Amino acid sequence: MQPYHAAEGLGLDRARKYLDRCEQGARRRAREGLKKALDDLRSDERQAVGCGMLFSSGRALPALPAILGSHALIHSADGEHFRDALREAASHFGLSVDGVREKEIWERASADLGIPIAELQRLVNAIGKTLGPPWTQDQKLAALSGWLALAHAE
């Protein structure tokens, strides 16, 4: 469920209350999901050292009335809603979040990892061949974000 989409026609007071409930639920589910992932890692005798996260390429969000009045801003707010829940969950478990704007990730990864962009793209595509589908842009950028988190955790 996309909370800001659902709040669009509720009126401002009802929308605020609804979004507060959604935020609490998203934070709870993010903690539960991250706890399960951490438990799964531990059962394989592994541990998380941080979290990689893609940030939107946009500007800071305006006040709620402006968000609810713009379909494009509603999409942006929904994304921020879930990123905020994941950031809070990572913090709860003592994990740092290494975030990078999506439009900057290849350049930053190249600089931080010391690997040319073309080689990084080849490596990321090779992972997809090993893992199999789906290996879309989302999975590729998530993998690259994870590499950056690993690099910065050392």
TIRO-278130 format. One record per residue (C-alpha): x, y, z. Coordinates in pm, 1 decimal, padded with zeros to 6 digits. Layout:
<kelums>
+----------+----------+----------+
|        u |        v |        w |
+----------+----------+----------+
|        X |        Y |        Z |
...
+----------+----------+----------+
</kelums>
This chain:
<kelums>
+----------+----------+----------+
|        u |        v |        w |
+----------+----------+----------+
|  00000.0 |  00000.0 |  00000.0 |
|  00132.4 |  00340.0 | -00094.1 |
|  00032.0 |  00555.9 |  00204.2 |
|  00039.4 |  00898.3 |  00042.3 |
| -00166.1 |  00771.9 | -00249.7 |
| -00422.2 |  00637.9 | -00003.6 |
| -00422.5 |  00966.1 |  00192.5 |
| -00473.1 |  01180.2 | -00115.9 |
| -00850.2 |  01226.1 | -00081.3 |
| -00887.3 |  01214.0 |  00297.2 |
| -00864.2 |  01580.8 |  00387.4 |
| -00566.2 |  01722.4 |  00573.0 |
| -00648.2 |  01619.9 |  00934.1 |
| -00752.4 |  01267.3 |  00843.1 |
| -00453.4 |  01235.0 |  00610.9 |
| -00210.8 |  01332.1 |  00889.6 |
| -00361.4 |  01075.7 |  01128.6 |
| -00362.4 |  00808.7 |  00859.8 |
| -00000.5 |  00878.7 |  00764.9 |
|  00106.2 |  00867.1 |  01131.6 |
| -00048.9 |  00519.8 |  01161.6 |
|  00117.6 |  00415.2 |  00837.2 |
|  00452.9 |  00539.2 |  00963.4 |
|  00421.0 |  00335.6 |  01282.9 |
|  00324.9 |  00026.7 |  01084.3 |
|  00604.4 |  00072.8 |  00831.1 |
|  00861.2 |  00110.6 |  01107.6 |
|  00734.7 | -00202.2 |  01281.2 |
|  00741.8 | -00405.0 |  00958.5 |
|  01086.6 | -00270.7 |  00866.4 |
|  01223.5 | -00376.8 |  01205.5 |
|  01061.5 | -00718.9 |  01174.8 |
|  01196.2 | -00768.7 |  00823.6 |
|  01545.2 | -00652.0 |  00910.3 |
|  01548.7 | -00868.5 |  01224.2 |
|  01460.9 | -01171.6 |  01014.3 |
|  01734.5 | -01087.8 |  00763.4 |
|  01987.6 | -01044.4 |  01045.1 |
|  01875.8 | -01371.4 |  01206.9 |
|  01912.9 | -01549.7 |  00871.8 |
|  02264.4 | -01411.5 |  00835.2 |
|  02355.4 | -01522.6 |  01187.8 |
|  02224.6 | -01873.5 |  01120.5 |
|  02470.9 | -01886.6 |  00828.6 |
|  02744.5 | -01757.5 |  01061.3 |
|  02750.9 | -01420.5 |  00886.1 |
|  02679.4 | -01070.8 |  01005.1 |
|  02564.1 | -00743.2 |  00858.9 |
|  02810.3 | -00456.8 |  00874.2 |
|  02585.1 | -00183.9 |  00740.0 |
|  02311.2 | -00103.2 |  00494.7 |
|  02328.8 |  00046.6 |  00150.0 |
|  02040.8 |  00267.8 |  00043.9 |
|  01952.4 |  00457.0 | -00269.5 |
|  01821.9 |  00804.3 | -00205.3 |
|  01592.1 |  00982.0 | -00443.1 |
|  01738.9 |  01233.1 | -00677.4 |
|  01484.5 |  01496.2 | -00584.5 |
|  01473.8 |  01787.6 | -00346.8 |
|  01336.9 |  01791.2 |  00007.7 |
|  00964.1 |  01742.4 |  00028.7 |
|  00735.1 |  02038.4 |  00095.6 |
|  00457.8 |  02048.8 |  00357.6 |
|  00181.8 |  01787.6 |  00347.5 |
| -00080.6 |  02002.5 |  00169.7 |
|  00156.2 |  02056.9 | -00122.2 |
|  00245.2 |  01686.7 | -00134.2 |
| -00117.8 |  01578.9 | -00143.6 |
| -00185.3 |  01828.7 | -00421.2 |
|  00075.7 |  01684.9 | -00658.3 |
|  00079.0 |  01333.3 | -00797.9 |
|  00455.1 |  01351.9 | -00857.5 |
|  00517.2 |  01460.2 | -00497.3 |
|  00291.7 |  01181.1 | -00370.5 |
|  00521.5 |  00930.5 | -00542.3 |
|  00826.5 |  01098.3 | -00389.4 |
|  00668.6 |  01103.1 | -00043.4 |
|  00578.3 |  00734.8 | -00063.6 |
|  00941.6 |  00654.2 | -00141.1 |
|  01068.6 |  00867.3 |  00146.6 |
|  00813.9 |  00706.2 |  00380.0 |
|  00962.8 |  00361.4 |  00324.2 |
|  01325.4 |  00478.3 |  00318.9 |
|  01267.5 |  00650.1 |  00654.7 |
|  01126.9 |  00327.2 |  00801.0 |
|  01426.7 |  00130.1 |  00677.8 |
|  01674.1 |  00391.2 |  00808.9 |
|  01506.5 |  00378.9 |  01150.0 |
|  01518.5 | -00002.4 |  01153.3 |
|  01887.4 | -00003.4 |  01064.3 |
|  01955.9 |  00244.2 |  01343.4 |
|  01756.3 |  00030.8 |  01586.7 |
|  01988.9 | -00262.6 |  01516.1 |
|  02303.2 | -00049.0 |  01527.3 |
|  02367.6 | -00059.0 |  01153.9 |
|  02495.4 |  00241.6 |  00967.5 |
|  02321.8 |  00343.4 |  00647.8 |
|  02544.7 |  00432.3 |  00356.1 |
|  02320.1 |  00626.2 |  00124.2 |
|  02383.6 |  00758.5 | -00220.8 |
|  02161.6 |  00938.2 | -00468.3 |
|  02059.9 |  00708.2 | -00749.6 |
|  02185.0 |  00942.8 | -01019.9 |
|  02529.1 |  00958.8 | -00852.1 |
|  02584.6 |  00593.0 | -00763.9 |
|  02801.2 |  00484.5 | -01057.3 |
|  03035.0 |  00781.0 | -01027.2 |
|  03060.6 |  00748.0 | -00650.2 |
|  03113.6 |  00372.6 | -00664.9 |
|  03385.7 |  00418.8 | -00924.1 |
|  03562.1 |  00676.9 | -00708.3 |
|  03516.5 |  00497.4 | -00376.3 |
|  03601.9 |  00148.9 | -00504.2 |
|  03872.5 |  00258.2 | -00746.1 |
|  03714.3 |  00072.9 | -01038.4 |
|  03622.3 |  00236.8 | -01369.3 |
|  03247.2 |  00265.9 | -01433.9 |
|  03257.0 |  00036.5 | -01737.6 |
|  03426.5 | -00235.5 | -01531.6 |
|  03177.4 | -00190.4 | -01246.7 |
|  02891.4 | -00229.4 | -01491.9 |
|  03050.4 | -00546.4 | -01630.7 |
|  03091.9 | -00688.9 | -01278.8 |
|  02736.9 | -00604.1 | -01174.8 |
|  02598.3 | -00761.5 | -01493.6 |
|  02808.4 | -01074.3 | -01429.7 |
|  02647.9 | -01113.7 | -01087.3 |
|  02308.5 | -01118.4 | -01255.6 |
|  02418.6 | -01397.0 | -01488.5 |
|  02521.0 | -01602.3 | -01184.9 |
|  02205.8 | -01533.3 | -00982.6 |
|  01956.4 | -01539.7 | -01266.9 |
|  01643.4 | -01333.1 | -01312.9 |
|  01517.9 | -01098.6 | -01211.8 |
|  01824.1 | -00880.9 | -01252.2 |
|  01680.4 | -00545.3 | -01343.3 |
|  01815.7 | -00198.1 | -01278.6 |
|  01672.2 | -00216.0 | -00923.5 |
|  01872.7 | -00527.8 | -00836.6 |
|  02187.1 | -00391.5 | -01003.6 |
|  02174.7 | -00065.3 | -00809.5 |
|  02095.8 | -00249.5 | -00484.7 |
|  02402.5 | -00469.9 | -00534.0 |
|  02620.2 | -00168.3 | -00606.5 |
|  02479.9 |  00009.9 | -00301.3 |
|  02567.0 | -00294.8 | -00092.6 |
|  02923.3 | -00292.3 | -00224.3 |
|  02957.8 |  00068.2 | -00116.4 |
|  02825.1 | -00013.0 |  00231.5 |
|  03075.1 | -00297.9 |  00260.2 |
|  03360.7 | -00079.0 |  00140.6 |
|  03281.6 |  00189.5 |  00394.4 |
|  03237.4 | -00054.6 |  00682.9 |
|  03596.3 | -00175.6 |  00667.9 |
+----------+----------+----------+
</kelums>
